């Protein structure tokens, strides 16, 4: 309610917001109904919203989209060790920074938000890995001031060699079972590690931009680097791929 008149096509609306494709703009914008006085439709119908209320200071979605354009943030990855069944927060932050470095390596067009800035903004909004799923990706983008947000997880499962020479997967209580679930002999040391990494990228409107996962077997627990490199290389943000678009 700043006196601005916006012209465009209404694409969708719910109880609180309206999504419009504004004339001359490539990206749809979402506007809070509380910021709109009235809507004049092409068929001559007029819908009054908040008519007579005093104007207030706000930043509309058109302005936000210009501020957010080509900005991307990576939130801390979920890191789970299937052997101990716990999340390792320090490794989550390391993987977050590794993902940022991978993005910088393949793209010099995006404005990539530093991990420390992202984590500070999350903390200021009382958001961490325990409750981040309570917010939509669009809400997280808005709180971080970016057009895109990257989520990801790393799952590592040690595979041991038992006394009889067969492969076995570690369980939560550190006993060993073969692929059929039968108890086996004592382990010697991990033979290799099954590593699964997934990466999901969303935009400020909550749309999925990219999602992919990669599984591999390596002889070190930090082999996620290889999978992460592959997934970022395959994303639309790799400027060296022909399907990249702004």
Long-range contacts (C-beta under 8 A, 24 or more apart in sequence): 1-35, 1-36, 1-37, 1-50, 1-53, 1-54, 1-55, 1-56, 1-58, 2-35, 2-55, 2-58, 2-60, 3-55, 4-60, 6-31, 6-62, 10-39, 10-41, 19-205, 22-62, 25-62, 25-65, 27-65, 27-69, 28-205, 29-60, 29-61, 29-62, 29-64, 29-65, 30-61, 30-205, 31-60, 31-61, 31-62, 32-58, 32-60, 32-61, 35-60, 64-142, 64-204, 65-147, 65-204, 67-145, 68-141, 68-145, 68-146, 68-147, 68-204, 69-147, 70-109, 70-110, 70-111, 70-147, 70-246, 71-110, 71-111, 71-112, 71-113, 71-145, 71-146, 71-147, 71-148, 72-103, 72-110, 72-111, 72-112, 72-113, 72-146, 72-147, 72-148, 72-149, 72-150, 72-201, 72-237, 73-112, 73-113, 73-117, 73-118, 73-141, 73-144, 73-146, 73-148, 73-149, 73-150, 74-99, 74-100, 74-103, 74-112, 74-113, 74-115, 74-118, 74-149, 74-150, 74-152, 75-118, 75-122, 75-132, 75-140, 75-149, 75-150, 75-151, 76-119, 76-129, 77-151, 77-152, 77-153, 77-154, 78-129, 78-152, 78-153, 78-154, 79-153, 79-154, 79-156, 80-153, 80-154, 80-155, 80-156, 81-156, 81-221, 82-155, 82-156, 82-157, 82-158, 82-169, 82-170, 83-156, 83-157, 83-158, 83-170, 83-174, 84-172, 85-172, 87-129, 89-129, 91-154, 92-129, 93-119, 95-152, 95-154, 95-224, 95-228, 98-225, 98-228, 99-150, 99-152, 99-199, 99-228, 99-232, 102-228, 102-229, 102-232, 102-233, 103-150, 103-232, 103-237, 105-232, 106-232, 106-233, 106-235, 106-237, 106-238, 106-239, 106-240, 107-237, 107-238, 107-239, 108-239, 109-239, 109-246, 110-148, 110-237, 113-144, 113-145, 113-146, 118-144, 121-145, 136-206, 137-202, 137-203, 137-206, 138-202, 138-203, 138-204, 138-205, 138-206, 141-202, 141-203, 141-204, 142-204, 146-204, 147-203, 147-204, 148-201, 148-202, 148-203, 148-204, 148-209, 149-201, 149-202, 150-199, 150-200, 150-201, 151-199, 151-200, 151-201, 151-202, 152-197, 152-198, 152-199, 152-200, 152-228, 153-197, 153-198, 154-195, 154-196, 154-197, 154-224, 155-195, 155-196, 155-197, 156-193, 156-194, 156-195, 156-221, 156-224, 157-193, 157-194, 157-195, 158-190, 158-193, 158-221, 159-190, 159-191, 159-192, 159-193, 159-194, 159-217, 160-187, 160-188, 160-189, 160-190, 160-191, 161-187, 161-188, 161-189, 161-191, 162-186, 162-187, 162-188, 163-188, 167-191, 190-221, 191-219, 192-217, 192-218, 192-219, 193-217, 193-218, 193-219, 193-220, 193-221, 193-223, 195-221, 195-223, 195-224, 195-227, 196-227, 197-224, 197-227, 197-228, 197-231, 198-231, 199-228, 199-231, 199-232, 199-235, 201-235, 201-237, 209-236, 210-235, 210-236, 210-237
